[in-house]
Amino acid sequence: MRKTLTSIFLLFAFTYSCKKKDPPVAVSDIYELQQHISKGAIDTSFAYIKKADSLIQLVDAPDSLKAENNFLKGLYYNSISELDSATRYFYNAMAFVKDSVYKEREGQYFQNAWRAYFNLEQYGDAITVLDRFKSLLNPDKQRRPISWTYYNEQATYVRMKEYKKALEVNEERIRFARKRDTVGLPSALISGANLRYRQLKDRKEAFRVLDSMIKKEANLSYDSKRQLYGTYGVLSYYDGNYQAAYDYYKKAIENSKKTDSSEYKMNNLVNGYNNLAEVSIDLKRYDDARKYLDTVKSYGFDKIERRQQRYLLNYELRLASETNKSISTVTKVIDSISAYQDRVYQDKFTKDLLALELANEKEKVLQAEKQATEIRNLKLESRIILLSSVAVLLFAIGLLYYRQRKLKFETEGLQMQQRLLRSQMNPHFTFNTLSAIQSRIKTDKEGSAQYLLKFSRLLRLILENSTKNYVQLELELDSIRKYMDLQLLRFPGKFNYKITLENMKEDDLLFVPPMLIQPFVENSIEHGFKGIDYVGHIDLNLKLRDKFIHCRITDNGVGLNEKTNHNKTSTSVVLISEYILKATRSELKFTNRKEMPGSDTGVQVQFLIPYKLTEYD
């Protein structure tokens, strides 16, 4: 019914627009400008893009020209590595494709939107783009695009560590490849073997598939050989066979260099050299590791994916630590990690501001469309009486659609508030820990290695959790324990801790927002236990309720007073308080234990934590 009414409205709008005296030369000018931009260097064509954009505002341009101009702007921002702006315009271009994808150019709108979201580690948005693209394709006539969606959907779930879902997609992909796309079958089989090893722990079957493909490698393309040897290297590394992993990584890079030049080639080479650096460190071939890390850096730190940036910094830290470099060398690596965290914070902060701006612009567009519809209906009433009832019905549908979108924007706003909170808390936490490491290196060279190792593991866990809106409770508690154990290395015997769970188990499938508890634990250690002459104690109690998890954090520190009221005024606590109020309609509660009957000194903090039964519920 909705599609029928929309078709009637579009037919009528087209008939009415034909009567308007818009200058046809302006529309042709837009088309010619866009053709000129597409044939030239996109990174030098921004002036032409803006000119075409101005012409579009002056005339009643068709949706195809509007979509193309948004896509060209997305390509421009992508060429200068401003991925937040690029995703915005790729998404706008994609939105103009309604019922099906007829042209190859329309498919590029979706492909570039997915890639931009993927590189920004916004995996939920990346999956949404792929689902919509797949729904618009014809499986009998558009085989390669459908294979592309399967490949990238699987890659996205792997990056999210949703291996079970990735395996389901891989099985669909193999079935589709056997029937309709034999060219993509080797890639599907290779990635399936990788997933079987990691998800099903089926080592025998995984290596059987890879060995059978190596026997027939003469029939494979260079890119398929790259995938085959790279995967064999990864699985050999997991098996602890570092020399075999090293040899297969080398073969993967050799085949990578032989592939046709493409936008993926650099990423494949960077990934291969990072893998070689890691296994070289494990093999104690430190000169080789140094060579491979320098090769990665030669591509330009800001030009490689964020995940590869993190790997590069992690391997630099491992190499500096294991080769017993001078304090200044290790400190330099730590400073690089700190600078990287600052950039990630700034990127996330800018991304959320742009997302809010985009939401506001969409609200304005919806309001403008609503007003335009009302004006158009008034004009059409005097011309075609029979269509008045249709116009009223369409207006009601538009109003309902507007209300649904408004509710969606409010939900997305809460999620953006959560991401903004986490993006501001992570650099603060990391900066404090890095400062502690730097101080320890200066005073205790022998003990610094263990401290660096624990911090490296904690940093990796924090970075992985920071990309998600919700993480499993078990992972969140693991990061808190690692943090307190790290602090105990810094302050031996200064305090102890206890974690108690009521009405639930730690490995239950409960997912909570990350980094809500850690700032209060940090406040207890940094401020509550400062200056005390007895052993401090932290008691973390979590109790499952109907809709929320009740969190109570108690310490026996100096308590709240005018000089130590950091718990109430820190930026992290203010942000958490605002988020908790919006998510649970409740407030943080601080209690000075001196005011509690039967208690001594310290602070008790209580608040509610929202939870979900799945990560994407």
C-alpha positions as a printed Julia matrix, in Angstrom:
617×3 Matrix{Float64}:
  0.0     0.0     0.0
  2.76    2.41    0.96
  4.7     1.75   -2.27
  1.53    2.24   -4.35
  0.77    5.61   -2.73
  4.39    6.68   -3.09
  4.33    5.76   -6.79
  1.15    7.8    -7.34
  2.67   10.78   -5.55
  5.93   10.56   -7.51
  4.05   10.28  -10.81
  1.99   13.32   -9.97
  5.04   15.27   -8.75
  6.84   14.44  -12.0
  3.85   15.63  -14.08
  3.66   18.83  -12.08
  7.41   19.46  -12.27
  7.25   19.18  -16.07
  5.02   22.27  -16.08
  7.6    24.31  -14.18
  9.9    26.5   -16.23
 13.22   25.56  -14.7
 16.07   26.35  -17.1
 17.08   22.97  -18.63
 20.57   24.3   -19.31
 21.28   24.42  -15.55
 20.57   20.7   -15.17
 22.85   19.9   -18.11
 25.52   22.14  -16.58
 25.41   20.08  -13.38
 25.8    16.86  -15.37
 28.76   18.24  -17.34
 30.46   19.44  -14.14
 30.08   16.02  -12.54
 31.46   14.3   -15.63
 34.47   16.63  -15.55
 35.05   15.87  -11.85
 34.8    12.09  -12.36
 37.4    12.15  -15.14
 39.85   14.35  -13.23
 41.71   14.05   -9.92
 39.03   14.07   -7.23
 41.31   15.63   -4.61
 41.74   18.78   -6.73
 38.12   19.15   -7.84
 36.47   20.47   -4.69
 35.78   23.88   -6.28
 33.83   22.19   -9.1
 31.93   20.06   -6.61
 30.87   23.18   -4.69
 29.8    24.87   -7.94
 27.65   21.87   -8.88
 26.21   21.91   -5.36
 25.21   25.57   -5.79
 23.46   24.84   -9.1
 21.55   21.95   -7.51
 20.14   24.4    -4.93
 18.85   26.69   -7.72
 16.96   24.17   -9.85
 14.72   21.17   -9.4
 17.56   18.7   -10.06
 16.77   14.96  -10.26
 17.76   12.68   -7.39
 20.45   11.02   -9.5
 22.42   14.29   -9.74
 21.98   14.97   -6.02
 23.2    11.48   -5.18
 26.22   11.82   -7.48
 27.23   15.16   -5.98
 27.08   13.72   -2.44
 29.19   10.77   -3.61
 31.81   13.08   -5.19
 32.04   15.05   -1.95
 32.5    11.77   -0.08
 35.34   10.78   -2.43
 37.0    14.16   -1.9
 36.94   13.93    1.91
 38.09   10.3     1.72
 41.08   11.39   -0.42
 42.23   13.79    2.34
 41.62   11.14    5.08
 38.67   12.97    6.69
 36.65    9.77    7.06
 33.97   11.25    9.33
 32.91   13.71    6.62
 33.32   11.06    3.92
 30.88    8.67    5.64
 28.36   11.49    5.94
 28.25   12.14    2.19
 28.51    8.47    1.15
 25.49    7.77    3.35
 23.58   10.69    1.78
 24.32    9.36   -1.72
 23.27    5.85   -0.72
 19.95    7.14    0.65
 18.83    8.23   -2.84
 18.84    4.59   -4.07
 15.3     3.42   -3.4
 14.03    0.09   -4.79
 16.97   -1.54   -6.61
 20.52   -0.97   -7.79
 20.49   -0.59  -11.57
 23.85    1.04  -12.24
 27.37    0.09  -11.21
 27.86    3.65   -9.96
 25.04    3.18   -7.43
 26.81    0.1    -6.1
 29.9     2.23   -5.52
 27.86    4.43   -3.16
 27.3     1.43   -0.87
 30.83    0.03   -1.26
 32.51    3.29   -0.29
 30.07    3.87    2.6
 30.85    0.41    4.01
 34.61    0.88    3.65
 34.55    4.27    5.39
 32.49    2.95    8.34
 34.74   -0.15    8.51
 37.95    1.9     8.63
 36.4     4.09   11.34
 35.61    0.88   13.3
 31.88    1.73   13.29
 31.0    -1.88   12.62
 27.26   -1.7    13.38
 26.83    1.01   10.73
 28.95   -1.03    8.3
 26.65   -4.07    8.71
 23.57   -1.86    8.16
 25.01   -0.61    4.85
 25.67   -4.19    3.66
 22.17   -5.39    4.65
 20.51   -2.59    2.69
 22.77   -3.11   -0.34
 22.03   -6.85   -0.39
 18.26   -6.21   -0.2
 18.43   -4.12   -3.39
 20.39   -6.68   -5.48
 19.13   -9.43   -7.83
 20.99  -12.69   -7.0
 20.52  -14.06  -10.54
 21.86  -11.01  -12.37
 24.19   -9.29   -9.88
 26.41  -12.11   -8.65
 29.67  -10.25   -8.08
 28.11   -7.47   -5.96
 26.36  -10.09   -3.79
 29.64  -11.98   -3.35
 31.18   -8.68   -2.32
 28.54   -8.17    0.38
 29.1   -11.68    1.79
 32.88  -11.18    1.86
 32.72   -7.87    3.67
 29.91   -8.9     6.03
 32.06  -11.83    7.13
 35.12   -9.57    7.47
 33.13   -7.13    9.59
 31.9    -9.83   11.99
 35.47  -11.18   12.29
 36.73   -7.69   13.17
 33.93   -7.51   15.8
 35.06  -10.95   17.07
 31.56  -12.32   16.41
 33.01  -15.54   15.02
 29.83  -17.61   15.21
 27.93  -15.09   13.11
 30.9   -14.8    10.72
 30.88  -18.58   10.27
 27.16  -18.54    9.39
 27.79  -15.86    6.77
 30.75  -17.85    5.4
 28.6   -20.95    4.91
 26.04  -18.87    3.0
 28.88  -17.39    0.97
 30.29  -20.82    0.03
 26.84  -22.08   -1.04
 26.33  -18.99   -3.18
 29.83  -19.25   -4.7
 29.37  -22.92   -5.69
 26.12  -22.09   -7.5
 26.7   -18.66   -8.99
 30.26  -17.31   -8.4
 33.09  -19.85   -8.71
 35.68  -17.03   -8.97
 35.02  -16.13   -5.33
 35.08  -19.74   -4.09
 38.81  -19.88   -3.07
 38.47  -16.83   -0.85
 35.33  -18.26    0.76
 37.04  -21.61    1.5
 40.17  -19.94    2.94
 38.24  -17.7     5.3
 36.04  -20.65    6.26
 39.12  -22.65    7.3
 40.29  -19.73    9.4
 36.93  -19.51   11.14
 36.76  -23.25   11.79
 40.14  -23.13   13.49
 39.23  -20.12   15.65
 35.53  -20.73   16.35
 35.09  -24.51   16.24
 38.66  -25.34   17.34
 38.66  -27.8    14.42
 42.39  -27.66   13.65
 42.44  -30.83   11.57
 39.7   -29.73    9.16
 41.1   -26.2     8.85
 44.57  -27.4     7.79
 43.06  -30.1     5.55
 41.24  -27.43    3.52
 44.35  -25.22    3.3
 46.65  -28.15    2.37
 44.28  -29.24   -0.4
 44.32  -25.72   -1.82
 48.14  -25.48   -1.7
 48.32  -28.62   -3.84
 46.27  -26.77   -6.48
 47.9   -23.35   -6.05
 48.83  -23.21   -9.73
 45.16  -22.61  -10.5
 44.86  -19.75   -8.0
 45.27  -16.02   -8.61
 47.99  -14.03   -6.84
 45.4   -12.54   -4.5
 44.02  -15.98   -3.62
 47.59  -17.17   -2.92
 48.1   -14.12   -0.69
 45.02  -15.05    1.32
 45.99  -18.74    1.43
 49.57  -18.24    2.69
 48.59  -15.39    5.01
 45.92  -17.54    6.66
 48.29  -20.54    6.88
 50.82  -18.25    8.58
 48.27  -16.99   11.12
 47.12  -20.52   12.04
 50.73  -21.71   12.29
 51.42  -18.81   14.64
 48.45  -19.8    16.81
 49.9   -23.35   16.84
 53.16  -21.94   18.2
 55.09  -22.87   15.04
 56.73  -19.46   14.63
 59.24  -20.43   11.93
 56.49  -21.86    9.7
 54.4   -18.76   10.32
 57.37  -16.58    9.3
 57.87  -18.54    6.05
 54.18  -18.37    5.08
 53.98  -14.65    5.88
 56.9   -14.09    3.49
 55.09  -15.99    0.71
 51.93  -13.98    1.36
 53.83  -10.71    0.9
 55.5   -11.97   -2.29
 52.08  -12.66   -3.81
 50.68   -9.37   -2.47
 53.32   -7.49   -4.45
 52.28   -9.33   -7.64
 48.59   -8.42   -7.36
 47.14   -5.68   -9.54
 47.41   -2.2    -8.1
 44.34   -1.48   -5.98
 43.26    0.44   -2.91
 43.56   -2.78   -0.84
 47.15   -3.53   -1.84
 48.76   -1.18    0.69
 46.58   -2.48    3.54
 47.48   -6.08    2.65
 51.21   -5.28    2.62
 51.02   -3.35    5.91
 49.2    -6.26    7.53
 51.83   -8.7     6.21
 54.8    -6.66    7.47
 53.16   -6.22   10.89
 52.7   -10.0    11.08
 56.37  -10.53   10.17
 57.43   -8.02   12.84
 55.4    -9.84   15.51
 56.72  -13.31   14.71
 60.3   -11.96   14.36
 60.08  -10.67   17.95
 58.92  -14.11   19.09
 61.83  -15.69   17.19
 64.24  -13.18   18.82
 65.2   -11.83   15.39
 65.13   -8.26   16.56
 66.97   -6.77   13.57
 64.36   -8.28   11.23
 61.55   -6.98   13.44
 63.07   -3.49   13.33
 63.28   -3.67    9.52
 59.63   -4.73    9.12
 58.34   -2.07   11.52
 60.29    0.6     9.64
 58.73   -0.67    6.41
 55.23   -0.25    7.89
 56.08    3.29    9.02
 57.34    4.14    5.53
 53.75    3.93    4.25
 52.81    6.84    6.54
 51.33    6.33   10.01
 48.2     8.39    9.29
 47.52    6.54    6.03
 47.22    3.03    7.48
 44.16    1.59    9.21
 43.68    2.35   12.92
 43.88   -1.32   13.82
 47.28   -1.58   12.09
 48.36    1.63   13.86
 47.65   -0.02   17.21
 49.55   -3.17   16.21
 52.53   -1.09   15.08
 52.71    0.8    18.4
 52.27   -2.42   20.39
 55.12   -4.16   18.53
 57.33   -1.08   18.92
 56.78   -1.26   22.69
 57.51   -5.01   22.78
 60.67   -4.58   20.71
 61.97   -1.71   22.86
 61.25   -3.67   26.06
 62.78   -7.0    24.92
 65.94   -5.46   23.47
 66.63   -3.59   26.72
 66.78   -0.22   25.02
 67.63    2.91   27.0
 65.03    4.63   29.13
 64.8     7.44   26.57
 63.92    4.96   23.8
 61.17    3.28   25.83
 59.87    6.68   26.93
 59.74    7.8    23.3
 57.58    4.78   22.4
 55.29    5.51   25.37
 54.98    9.12   24.21
 53.97    7.82   20.77
 51.22    5.7    22.36
 50.05    8.72   24.38
 49.95   10.88   21.24
 48.03    8.14   19.44
 45.45    8.04   22.26
 45.06   11.82   22.01
 44.39   11.53   18.27
 41.86    8.75   18.8
 40.11   10.88   21.43
 40.01   13.89   19.11
 38.76   11.78   16.19
 35.97   10.26   18.28
 35.02   13.66   19.71
 34.86   15.2    16.22
 32.93   12.21   14.9
 30.25   12.54   17.57
 29.92   16.27   16.95
 29.5    15.63   13.22
 26.94   12.92   13.94
 24.95   15.35   16.09
 25.19   17.99   13.37
 23.99   15.47   10.78
 21.03   14.5    12.97
 20.06   18.18   13.33
 20.32   18.7     9.59
 18.11   15.68    8.93
 15.53   17.11   11.32
 15.59   20.38    9.4
 15.26   18.56    6.07
 12.28   16.57    7.35
 10.63   19.74    8.6
 11.28   21.54    5.3
  9.88   18.59    3.34
  6.8    18.62    5.53
  6.21   22.32    4.9
  6.86   21.9     1.17
  4.34   19.08    1.02
  1.69   21.26    2.67
  2.31   24.14    0.25
  2.27   21.81   -2.75
 -0.97   20.23   -1.62
 -2.64   23.64   -1.38
 -1.64   24.4    -4.96
 -2.69   21.0    -6.24
 -6.15   21.22   -4.65
 -7.19   23.95   -7.08
 -5.99   21.91  -10.07
 -6.82   18.27   -9.38
 -9.64   17.66   -6.89
 -9.42   13.88   -7.2
 -5.89   13.8    -5.76
 -6.68   15.79   -2.61
 -7.57   12.7    -0.58
 -4.36   10.99   -1.7
 -2.35   14.04   -0.65
 -3.95   14.03    2.82
 -3.18   10.34    3.25
  0.42   10.84    2.13
  0.75   13.69    4.58
 -0.41   11.41    7.42
  2.12    8.77    6.36
  4.82   11.41    6.26
  3.91   12.59    9.75
  4.06    9.02   11.08
  7.44    8.54    9.37
  8.64   11.81   10.9
  7.65   10.68   14.4
  9.41    7.32   13.93
 12.56    9.05   12.74
 12.43   11.45   15.68
 12.3     8.51   18.13
 15.21    6.91   16.3
 17.26   10.12   16.57
 16.6    10.28   20.33
 17.86    6.69   20.74
 20.93    7.4    18.63
 21.54   10.54   20.68
 21.81    8.46   23.87
 24.3     6.12   22.18
 26.36    9.08   20.98
 26.36   10.46   24.55
 27.76    7.12   25.7
 30.49    7.09   23.0
 31.4    10.71   23.84
 31.7     9.73   27.52
 33.98    6.8    26.71
 36.1     8.8    24.25
 36.85   11.37   26.98
 37.48    8.82   29.75
 39.89    6.53   27.85
 42.63    9.17   27.23
 42.39   10.34   30.88
 42.82    6.78   32.18
 45.62    6.0    29.71
 47.46    9.24   30.48
 47.48    8.5    34.23
 48.76    4.96   33.64
 51.44    6.08   31.18
 52.65    8.69   33.68
 52.93    5.99   36.34
 54.9     3.73   33.97
 57.28    6.54   33.04
 57.94    7.31   36.71
 58.59    3.65   37.48
 61.03    3.28   34.59
 63.08    6.13   36.03
 63.2     4.63   39.53
 63.08    0.87   38.99
 64.64   -0.32   35.72
 64.57   -4.01   36.67
 60.88   -4.07   37.63
 59.68   -1.96   34.73
 59.51   -4.89   32.25
 56.78   -6.68   34.22
 54.93   -3.39   34.62
 55.11   -2.74   30.86
 53.85   -6.26   30.07
 50.8    -5.9    32.34
 50.08   -2.45   30.95
 50.35   -3.76   27.35
 47.71   -6.43   28.07
 45.44   -3.93   29.83
 45.84   -1.38   27.01
 44.9    -3.98   24.41
 41.75   -4.92   26.35
 40.78   -1.26   26.82
 41.29   -0.49   23.11
 39.17   -3.48   22.07
 36.35   -2.56   24.49
 36.4     1.13   23.54
 35.03    0.44   20.02
 31.8    -1.1    21.37
 28.72    0.41   22.98
 28.28   -2.72   25.16
 30.75   -5.4    26.26
 30.22   -8.65   28.17
 30.31   -8.16   31.95
 33.11  -10.75   32.2
 35.39   -8.63   29.96
 34.57   -5.44   31.89
 35.43   -7.07   35.24
 38.6    -8.52   33.69
 39.77   -5.02   32.71
 39.02   -3.71   36.24
 41.02   -6.54   37.84
 43.93   -5.94   35.46
 43.82   -2.24   36.32
 43.89   -2.86   40.1
 46.65   -5.47   39.73
 48.64   -2.91   37.76
 48.14   -0.37   40.55
 49.27   -2.94   43.12
 52.56   -3.18   41.23
 52.8     0.55   41.58
 51.73    0.61   45.28
 52.72   -2.81   46.74
 50.7    -3.66   49.82
 48.86   -0.32   49.69
 45.41   -1.86   49.32
 43.42   -4.99   48.55
 40.1    -5.51   46.78
 37.08   -7.8    46.61
 34.48   -8.24   43.83
 31.1    -9.74   44.79
 28.24  -10.7    42.41
 24.65  -11.28   43.59
 21.86  -12.97   41.57
 24.22  -13.56   38.62
 27.46  -15.18   37.52
 30.43  -13.47   35.95
 30.2   -15.45   32.7
 26.45  -14.81   32.24
 25.51  -13.25   28.9
 25.08   -9.76   30.32
 26.42   -6.81   28.34
 27.14   -3.44   29.97
 28.6    -0.1    28.79
 32.4    -0.2    29.25
 34.44    2.1    31.52
 31.64    3.11   33.94
 33.12    1.5    37.07
 36.87    2.11   36.54
 36.92    5.9    37.3
 35.47    5.33   40.79
 38.02    2.58   41.53
 40.74    4.94   40.3
 39.46    7.74   42.59
 39.61    5.41   45.59
 43.24    4.49   44.85
 44.5     7.91   43.76
 42.6    10.08   46.26
 40.92    7.95   48.91
 44.09    6.08   49.92
 46.4     9.08   49.61
 48.24    9.71   52.89
 46.7     6.82   54.88
 48.91    4.76   57.22
 46.89    1.53   57.0
 45.96   -0.99   54.28
 43.17    0.28   52.04
 40.3    -1.92   50.89
 37.96   -1.65   47.88
 34.69   -3.59   47.89
 32.91   -3.8    44.5
 29.39   -5.27   44.75
 27.15   -5.91   41.72
 23.56   -7.06   42.14
 21.25   -8.0    39.25
 17.82   -6.37   39.27
 14.94   -6.49   36.78
 16.17   -3.84   34.33
 19.51   -2.73   35.75
 22.57   -3.86   37.66
 22.98   -2.13   41.02
 26.63   -1.17   41.56
 28.05   -0.33   44.99
 31.73    0.66   45.39
 33.0     1.06   48.96
 36.46    2.04   50.21
 37.98    2.73   53.64
 39.98    5.78   52.57
 40.03    9.31   53.95
 36.42    9.97   52.95
 34.81   13.12   51.52
 35.82   16.56   52.66
 36.61   19.93   51.14
 40.1    18.84   50.04
 39.28   15.37   48.76
 35.93   15.77   46.98
 37.39   14.71   43.64
 34.77   11.96   43.42
 32.02   14.52   42.9
 33.74   17.05   40.63
 35.96   15.14   38.17
 35.08   15.35   34.46
 34.67   11.58   34.23
 32.2    11.48   37.12
 30.2    14.4    35.7
 29.94   12.65   32.34
 29.0     9.34   33.95
 26.36   11.08   36.07
 24.77   12.64   32.98
 24.81    9.34   31.09
 23.39    7.32   34.01
 20.61    9.88   34.49
 19.57    9.6    30.82
 19.92    5.82   30.61
 18.34    4.8    33.97
 16.44    7.93   35.18
 18.41    7.69   38.43
 21.31    9.61   39.94
 24.69    8.73   41.39
 24.67    8.55   45.19
 27.8     9.47   47.2
 27.86    8.69   50.91
 30.56    9.64   53.44
 30.91    6.47   55.55
 31.46    8.57   58.68
 27.76    9.43   58.43
 26.73    5.75   58.26
 26.03    3.86   61.5
 28.66    1.28   62.37
 31.14    2.49   59.74
 34.51    4.14   60.04
 36.09    6.15   57.21
 35.81    6.07   53.44
 33.29    6.65   50.65
 30.44    4.6    49.26
 29.23    5.19   45.67
 26.0     3.66   44.35
 24.43    3.81   40.89
 22.49    1.72   38.36
 24.09    0.26   35.23
 21.95   -0.51   32.14
 22.48   -3.95   30.66
 21.42   -5.97   27.62
 21.19   -9.67   26.91
 23.1    -9.36   23.62
 25.74   -6.92   22.45
 23.37   -5.47   19.83
 20.02   -5.92   21.57
